């Protein structure tokens, strides 16, 4: 919930929480869970009409995730990584996955990014970007993967470019 009443940012209901209560709630929720989850997404209320036919089937999702996991496990074996899945990649593993000219390496090495981005958040972004590329079935992390991962890692952070380009919030 984005606030104690659960309606902050909702377009159909009015939030009656004071700004200080919303901020306190966000702090109480964000920090204990922030290091646990790599993805934080804001979701908006949808009507029943909006949800019909728009989503892939459970079988399609299951196949896509299984293929991504197989890619991760094979890459871990081939590169002798410390983790078999992207969620467990360490700071030492990440540079070994990135070609010298990749958008992900530029994100990792850009001086303006290093100065303004928490290293834990940068690692989270790169793990998520690697997973997004695996879900797309590609070997290289593209700019779109990094951009989406920035948004998913922390949609409230101004450097993430909220809302996600090409995506409705």
JOJO-V259909 format. One record per residue. RES is the residue in one small letter. SS is DSSP state (H for helix, E for strand, - for the rest). Layout:
res:ss
RES:SS
RES:SS
This chain:
res:ss
x:-
x:-
x:-
x:-
x:-
x:-
x:-
x:-
x:-
x:-
x:-
x:-
x:-
x:-
x:-
x:-
x:-
x:-
x:H
x:H
x:H
x:H
x:H
x:H
x:H
x:H
x:H
x:H
x:H
x:H
x:H
x:H
x:H
x:H
x:-
x:-
x:-
x:-
x:-
x:-
x:-
x:-
x:-
x:-
x:-
x:-
x:-
x:H
x:H
x:H
x:H
x:-
x:-
x:-
x:-
x:-
x:-
x:H
x:H
x:H
x:H
x:H
x:H
x:H
x:H
x:H
x:H
x:H
x:H
x:H
x:H
x:H
x:H
x:H
x:H
x:H
x:H
x:H
x:H
x:-
x:-
x:-
x:-
x:-
x:-
x:H
x:H
x:H
x:-
x:-
x:H
x:H
x:H
x:H
x:H
x:H
x:H
x:-
x:-
x:-
x:-
x:-
x:H
x:H
x:H
x:H
x:H
x:H
x:H
x:-
x:H
x:H
x:H
x:H
x:H
x:H
x:-
x:-
x:H
x:H
x:H
x:H
x:H
x:H
x:H
x:H
x:H
x:H
x:H
x:H
x:H
x:H
x:H
x:H
x:H
x:H
x:-
x:-
x:-
x:-
x:-
x:-
x:H
x:H
x:H
x:H
x:H
x:H
x:H
x:H
x:H
x:H
x:H
x:-
x:-
x:-
x:-
x:H
x:H
x:H
x:-
x:-
x:-
x:-
x:-
x:-
x:-
x:-
x:-
